[in-house]
């Protein structure tokens, strides 16, 4: 019995040492809510010494709006239940409230009767502060995203309005050129005006495509080329010219689309004017990436080869050369049973 008593004494001493050295607050109370034990961790957390709190009601540690918690806790303890990691608020000696995590277990006597409860209190101020900082950061980020989204929506609305106005203004100029061309008797001057009209229509089509795109900055070049060339061929030669367009689904921006549209307009118009004396033939337009970081534009016809002077002089040819240079591209012309113009442009220029 002496040995068992010594073992029990050692166990009790060992347990007491653990309780006293714990950084968590470990508080013992009876079922009346009176504090019966108070370790060093509780003193650090709450600021009270054992002499100040032992014998006092545990509600001393509660903010006024949390006093009802104790009755609910006692009810659960009397039923033999354990309360795990209850996150709530408690009050320090200096009157400041702080967040805690509390685990409460019933205490039984030798007969197994519940006579009180043991509370383990952990100060979670740092974790709570980190969570609050995270919430504030999230709220700030959400606010920034909302502001950014609003700014982008306003900019998109402005861009759409600008494209719309530019397109409308180009249509007005197009109409004025058409009326003026009808009044001019000189065929060469009339052709010059109609050529200018085709270029303006190409510009208008670019802005129309941008207005219809999702991001207002790029659009699929394939339908653009099909509509552009269809308008040119349909307005110039009707159904006697066969048009073939093969374009990859490349996303292009304004800085590429405008030069591209003008180049295709000039080359297709040149074929229609000079390649088909009898008004019958085929015009092909191909736009494909070459797999080497470049995109290749090929405009060809199957009409009689053009004379060098007719193909390489004049306003249209000068425009094409300047536009190709603007895109950082290279142009070659081949005449063999027709005229084929090949233009190679770096893919980096598409946007």
Buried (B, 14 or more C-beta within 10 A) or exposed (E): EEEEEEEEEEEEEEEEEEBEEBEBBBBBBEBEBBBBBBBBBBBEBBBBEBEBBBEBBBBBBBBEEBEEBBEEBBEBBEEEEEBEEBEBBBBBBEEEBBBBBBBBBBBEEEEEEBEBBBBBBBBBEEEBEEEEEEEEEEEEEEEEEEEEEEEEEEEBEEBBEBBBEBBEEBBEBBEEBEEBBEEBEEEEEBBBBBBBBBBBBBBBBBBBBBBEBEEBBBBBBBBBBBBBBEBBBEBBBEEEBEBEBEBEEBBBBBEBBBBBBBBBBBBBBBBBBBBBEEEEBBBBBBBBEEEEEBBBBBBBBBBBBBEEEBBEEEEBBEBBEEBBEBBEBEBEBEBEEBBBBBBBBBBEBBE
